[in-house]
Amino acid sequence: MAARPKTRDRIVQHSLELFNQQGERSVSTNHIAAHMEISPGNLYYHFANKQEIISELFDQYQALVDGFLRPPAGRLPTVDDKRYYLRAVLSAMWNYRFLHRDLEHLLDSDAELAERYRRFSQRCMVQAQLIYKGFVEAGILDMNPTQIEVVTLNAWIILSSWGRFLSTTRENSARMSEEAIKRGVYQVLMLEWGYVTAGYRAAVDSLFQEFHVSLNQALEPSD
C-alpha cells in the first residue's frame, strides 16, 4: 500500500489544483485549508503564507522545464525530439497554467520571485537557442544566428503570455481548456514553418496536424 503523501506535499498539490481551477487571486490559505479539511494552523505550520506556497510551486515548475529544455546529449536532434519538446511544453503550461495566466500579478507581488523568474527566463532563452542551433546543424531548419535569436524571443513571448491572452477572451478568466493552451504551442510551431528545409517538410507537417487547434475552438469559453 502506497504511503500517504506528507501534509506539506498535499498542501502544495491542493494549492496547485485550486490556483489552476479558480485563479491564484481567488484562493486564500483559508480556502486551501478548508479544501483539504485541515486547520489553518496546520497549514501555517508548513507555510507562513501563500507566497511561500507559490514559491514552492515555481520551484517545481522551473525544475520541470530545466529537465526537458536542453539539447539531446551526444547527438543531433530529430523531428521526434521536436515532438517531445512541444508535448513537454504543453504539459508544463497546462499543469502550471496559473503561473502563466497570473504571471504579472505574481511577479508584482513578490520581488524575490520576480528576480528568480528573470533568471529562469534568461536560462530558457539560452537553452532554446541551443536547441534551435541543433535543429539547424541537423538540417531540419535553415536559420542564421539572427533568425535563431528572433524566433527564440518570439516563441518565448507567445508561450509566456498565452495564458494571459486567453484570460481576456472569456468571462471566467480562470477557466481554460488544454486545447486552448495547445493552440499556443501551435502558434510557436507556425513561427518555424518558413525555416523548415524541403527534406523535412512532410515530417514537420505531421506535427502541424498533431498540434493544430482552430482559433475559434481555442477562444471559446471552457465548460
N, C-alpha and C positions, 0 to 999 in steps of 0.2 A: 504494500500500500504506500502510495507516494506521501511524502511528508507535507504537511500543511505549510503554505508559504508563511514566512515571518510577517509579523504585523507591519513592519516598515515597508517591506516589499508590496504588501497588499495595499497599503496607503498609496504608494506610487502608482500601482496599476489601476486602482479605482479612480484616482485623480485623473489619470490619462483618459480613461473612459468618459468621465464626466466633462472634462475640458473639451474633448473631441465632440461630444454629443451636444453640449449646451453652450460652449464658448467659455473661455477661461474667466472672463469678467463676470459671468453669471453664477460662478461657483465659488463658494466660500469654504473655509476649513470646516465650518459647522455643517455645511451641506455634505462635505466628504465624510465626516464622522457619522452623520445620520444615515448616509447611503450604506456605510459599512456596518452600521449598528454597533458602533463603539462610542465611548465618551470623547468629547473634545479634549479632555485632559490626556487621554491615551494617545490621541493624535499628536498633541503638543509635546509629549514625552519624546517623540521621534523627530518632529519637525517644529521649529519655533514659529513658523509662519508659512503662508502659501508660497512665498518667494523661494523658500528652500526646497519645496516640492518641485516647483518649476525648474529650478537649477538641477535637481537630480534627473528630471526628465530630459533636460537639454544634454546632460552628460550621456544619457543613453542614446539620444538621437545622434550626437556627433560621433560617438563610438561606432554606431551602426554605419554611418556614412563613411567614416575613415576606413572602415573594414572592407568596403567594396570599391571605393573611388580611388583606384590605383591601377596602373598598367599591369598586365599579366607578367609574371616573373619568368625571365629567361626565354621569352618567345614573343613573336609579333601577335597582335590581336587579330581576331577573326570576326565575321559577321555575327557568329554566335555570341561572342563577347559583347558586341553592341546590344544584342537582345538581353543579355544578362544585366548590363548597366541600366538599360531602360526599365526592366522589370524591378530591379533593386531600387531605383529612384522612385518609381511609382509606389512600391511598398512602403518606403520610408515616408513619402509625402502623405500617404493615406493614413498610416498608423500614428503619425505625429502631426496630423493636419492642423491642430490648434496652433502649433508653433508657426505655421505658415500664415494661417488666417489672422492671428492676433499679434503678429511679429512686431509691428510698430509700437503697439501699446506695451508689450512685454519689455522691449528694449528701453522705452522711455521710463518705465517703472523701476528699472534695476540697472544702474551704471556698470556694475561688475559683469552682469550678464551681457550687456551691450558690448563691452570690451572683449569678452570671450567669443561672442558671436562674430565680431570683426576679425579676430584671429582665425576662427573657423572658416569664414567665407574666403579669406585670403588663401588659406590652405586648400580649400576646394578648387579655387581658380587655378592654382599651380598644378594640382593633380589632374584637373580636367584638361589643361593644355598638354600635359604629358600624354594623356590618353589619346587626344586628337593627333598628336605627333606620331604616336604609334600606328594609328589608322592610316596616316599618310605614308609612313615607311612600309606598311603592309600593302600599299597600292589600292586601298579601299576608297580613300579620299584624296583629292588633289587640292591642297591648300598651301599657301605660303605662310610664313610666320605671322604676318599681319592679319591674314584671314583667320588663322587659328585663334589669335588673340580676340578678334572681334566676335567670332562665333561663340567662343567660350563666355565672353562677357554677356552677350545677348541671351545665351542659354541660361546663365545664372539669373539674369534679371527676370526672365519668364518664370523659372521654377520658384524663385524666392518670393515672387509677388503674385503667383497664380491664385493662391488661396484667397488673398485679399481682393483680387479681381472678381472671383466667383461670389464673394460675400456681398458685392454690390449689385448682383443680378437677381437676388431673391429676398423675399420679405423676411424670412428667418435666416439670418446670415450664418447661424451655427450649423445649419443643415446643408450638407452637400454630399453627393454620391461619389463612389470610387470612379465611376465612369467620367464624372466631371473633372476629377483630378487627372485621369488618364489623358484627357484632351490636352492638358498642359504638357505632358510628356510628348504627345504627338506634335505639338507646336515646335518643340525643340528638334524633333526629328526632321520636320519640314525645313528648319534652318540649314540642315546639312545636305538637302537633296541636290542642290546645284553643284555640289562639290564631289558627288559620288562618281567614281570612274565608270566607264562604259562596261567593263567586265564584271562589275558588281551590282549593276542597277537592278537586275532581276532579283538577286538575293536581298538587297535592301528594300526593294518594293514589297517583299513579303512582310517586312517589319511595318511598313506603312499600313498594310491591310490589318495586321495584328493589333496595332495600337490606334487605329482610326476610331474616333468618336465624332459624330456630327456636332456642329456647334450648337444647333438647336437642342440636341439631347444633353449637351454639357451645361447649357444655361437654364434648362427648365428646372423648376423647383423640385427638391427631393421630397419623398413621402415622409 
